[in-house]
């Protein structure tokens, strides 16, 4: 096992009767921030429960922070912090006592837990509101309180389930900044399950994509983005001719008016484009690489799922 | 260390500085103020009369923690402490004001026999002392007297306590707070159970002990009296534990199958009162006391009559049937509790 792996699994399978929720997952998640992506029913929640050691797996192996998910669930939960997607706070308690109690449930001494609760709430931006009842909090403040509960014992791994769910732009921005600070400044690892590609892209360097309980893709976002790399060209005059020239030379072209997107085939792509422009008599006004968003990548991966995509290597195969 | 220039939540609104601008109406007062407060040579013609700090700086520092986490017993103690101390102190489980007031009332009301026994000793009335002083029947009555203790006090306290105990964790999602920590389902259920049982035990057996020992102190009872009556006190004490246990197990089982506070509370009272009423009606109509085995209160009372050595009020029914009934009722309740707690979710309900 690689030393900096925080989560790893081999052939991890979880079945509920005939329904296979997780299908032979081979996952390697390194330290840092990783996004856990997948549509509804992909198996994200089951995967989280599995790595927290809350449900017994059907077959395979898994380790979190070097601990076996089959037998060392207690220790995994002690060394990690889980921020649930849904409300998990007593509305009639003050935030400070809610966070303190979450620390006590980890085995912290009450005095120490109270001290850490102050620090954690200050960190998540609720320093001034810590003596307010949770029922008076906005959604953003409740999310921040849940994060404080997860961070109180300074865990090595934070599992955040939809951390920006239901937040307005300001609170969302703050939540993502906080998670990023936790990774960058706190040197902690974050596994962030989310439907929002933009959020994942902002915080995470890596992703794990699940689809119908199977691993669709995993790896660095930058590497994965390369599968959908295109060159954007703005032309002036004879655009149709140029498009025909490019297609004639076997290039994959999408055109909208004077803007064309041409699938990247390697370094020779640029000279091929210029040659096609010269033949067609078009002026190339601008030419640059177009970086796909994670959203684009997600769609590409989903399109290719029929082609037995298992890892980023499979996705990259034949593209670069 | 990173720094965020923005305040995360509810920024403090800054007040506008009192300044002079080109829009300021030219009056005699503004001319004077501008002349006397502006620096010489100031070209903008704007005088800052006062300045206030604008906004606030929020510095986000991640502070590591290198402490040690205590083992399982400390985590369980935290659950127990959270629920029991919530009755007396802020910062723990927030019990409602009506619950706290009712507990206070029940404790006071449970002490009426102490007050009356003391009154009997003060006035020297043997009739009054026989009615309220410490003896086998009165010790039993302190715990299991139906009127008013087991119709007005203890079941209502139990109902108020168990109401939201597990159902609110399900409703608020706070079960995730427990199970995402190293808390097992067994620890969760058993600590919740113990918390309720301890509060009930403190009310029932606490006032029983007060009743017994106040008699010892006030009446100046000697060792021979204590040796004679102490086994009876222990018997009643055991009955208090059995009663607390049974009410708690039924109540928590009801709480575990619900998402609200009302159903478990009213369900517990309905079970305790309904079964007793039905058994009493059958007994009255057909002179058959067998149906008392379905009543948790009567089963416990019957067993405790045997423990205390007082005359049975359940006719031909053997107390062993009642004992079996107590075991079965608690067994079913605990099975239901365990089954439902095992289905509490962490990721979503």
HADDOCK unambig.tbl for C-alpha pairs under 7 A between the chains (distance, minus, plus):
assign (segid A and resid 45 and name CA) (segid B and resid 347 and name CA) 6.29 0.50 0.50
assign (segid A and resid 74 and name CA) (segid B and resid 182 and name CA) 4.53 0.50 0.50
assign (segid A and resid 77 and name CA) (segid B and resid 180 and name CA) 6.22 0.50 0.50
assign (segid A and resid 77 and name CA) (segid B and resid 181 and name CA) 5.30 0.50 0.50
assign (segid A and resid 77 and name CA) (segid B and resid 182 and name CA) 5.47 0.50 0.50
assign (segid A and resid 78 and name CA) (segid B and resid 181 and name CA) 6.25 0.50 0.50
assign (segid A and resid 78 and name CA) (segid B and resid 182 and name CA) 5.86 0.50 0.50
assign (segid A and resid 82 and name CA) (segid B and resid 180 and name CA) 6.21 0.50 0.50
assign (segid A and resid 84 and name CA) (segid B and resid 347 and name CA) 6.24 0.50 0.50
assign (segid A and resid 86 and name CA) (segid B and resid 348 and name CA) 6.76 0.50 0.50
assign (segid A and resid 87 and name CA) (segid B and resid 172 and name CA) 6.27 0.50 0.50
assign (segid A and resid 87 and name CA) (segid B and resid 173 and name CA) 5.59 0.50 0.50
assign (segid A and resid 88 and name CA) (segid B and resid 172 and name CA) 5.97 0.50 0.50
assign (segid A and resid 88 and name CA) (segid B and resid 173 and name CA) 4.36 0.50 0.50
assign (segid A and resid 88 and name CA) (segid B and resid 174 and name CA) 4.31 0.50 0.50
assign (segid A and resid 88 and name CA) (segid B and resid 176 and name CA) 6.12 0.50 0.50
assign (segid A and resid 88 and name CA) (segid B and resid 177 and name CA) 6.26 0.50 0.50
assign (segid A and resid 89 and name CA) (segid B and resid 172 and name CA) 6.45 0.50 0.50
assign (segid A and resid 89 and name CA) (segid B and resid 173 and name CA) 6.86 0.50 0.50
assign (segid A and resid 89 and name CA) (segid B and resid 174 and name CA) 5.47 0.50 0.50
assign (segid A and resid 90 and name CA) (segid B and resid 172 and name CA) 6.33 0.50 0.50
assign (segid A and resid 90 and name CA) (segid B and resid 174 and name CA) 6.48 0.50 0.50
assign (segid A and resid 92 and name CA) (segid B and resid 94 and name CA) 6.41 0.50 0.50
assign (segid A and resid 93 and name CA) (segid B and resid 94 and name CA) 6.53 0.50 0.50
assign (segid A and resid 97 and name CA) (segid B and resid 91 and name CA) 5.48 0.50 0.50
assign (segid A and resid 102 and name CA) (segid B and resid 177 and name CA) 6.68 0.50 0.50
assign (segid A and resid 104 and name CA) (segid B and resid 75 and name CA) 6.30 0.50 0.50
assign (segid A and resid 104 and name CA) (segid B and resid 78 and name CA) 5.88 0.50 0.50
assign (segid A and resid 105 and name CA) (segid B and resid 75 and name CA) 5.00 0.50 0.50
assign (segid A and resid 105 and name CA) (segid B and resid 78 and name CA) 6.32 0.50 0.50
assign (segid A and resid 105 and name CA) (segid B and resid 178 and name CA) 6.93 0.50 0.50
assign (segid A and resid 105 and name CA) (segid B and resid 181 and name CA) 6.54 0.50 0.50
assign (segid A and resid 106 and name CA) (segid B and resid 69 and name CA) 6.67 0.50 0.50
assign (segid A and resid 106 and name CA) (segid B and resid 75 and name CA) 6.24 0.50 0.50
assign (segid A and resid 106 and name CA) (segid B and resid 181 and name CA) 5.88 0.50 0.50
assign (segid A and resid 106 and name CA) (segid B and resid 182 and name CA) 6.49 0.50 0.50
assign (segid A and resid 107 and name CA) (segid B and resid 69 and name CA) 4.87 0.50 0.50
assign (segid A and resid 107 and name CA) (segid B and resid 70 and name CA) 4.42 0.50 0.50
assign (segid A and resid 107 and name CA) (segid B and resid 71 and name CA) 6.10 0.50 0.50
assign (segid A and resid 107 and name CA) (segid B and resid 74 and name CA) 5.64 0.50 0.50
assign (segid A and resid 107 and name CA) (segid B and resid 75 and name CA) 4.80 0.50 0.50
assign (segid A and resid 108 and name CA) (segid B and resid 69 and name CA) 5.24 0.50 0.50
assign (segid A and resid 108 and name CA) (segid B and resid 70 and name CA) 6.05 0.50 0.50
assign (segid A and resid 123 and name CA) (segid B and resid 60 and name CA) 5.56 0.50 0.50
assign (segid A and resid 123 and name CA) (segid B and resid 61 and name CA) 6.19 0.50 0.50
assign (segid A and resid 123 and name CA) (segid B and resid 62 and name CA) 6.51 0.50 0.50
assign (segid A and resid 125 and name CA) (segid B and resid 8 and name CA) 5.50 0.50 0.50
assign (segid A and resid 125 and name CA) (segid B and resid 9 and name CA) 6.73 0.50 0.50
assign (segid A and resid 153 and name CA) (segid B and resid 65 and name CA) 6.59 0.50 0.50
assign (segid A and resid 154 and name CA) (segid B and resid 64 and name CA) 5.82 0.50 0.50
assign (segid A and resid 154 and name CA) (segid B and resid 65 and name CA) 5.63 0.50 0.50
assign (segid A and resid 171 and name CA) (segid B and resid 8 and name CA) 6.77 0.50 0.50
assign (segid A and resid 174 and name CA) (segid B and resid 8 and name CA) 6.12 0.50 0.50
assign (segid A and resid 181 and name CA) (segid B and resid 2 and name CA) 6.81 0.50 0.50
assign (segid A and resid 182 and name CA) (segid B and resid 62 and name CA) 6.55 0.50 0.50
assign (segid A and resid 185 and name CA) (segid B and resid 1 and name CA) 5.66 0.50 0.50
assign (segid A and resid 185 and name CA) (segid B and resid 62 and name CA) 6.64 0.50 0.50
assign (segid A and resid 186 and name CA) (segid B and resid 62 and name CA) 5.55 0.50 0.50
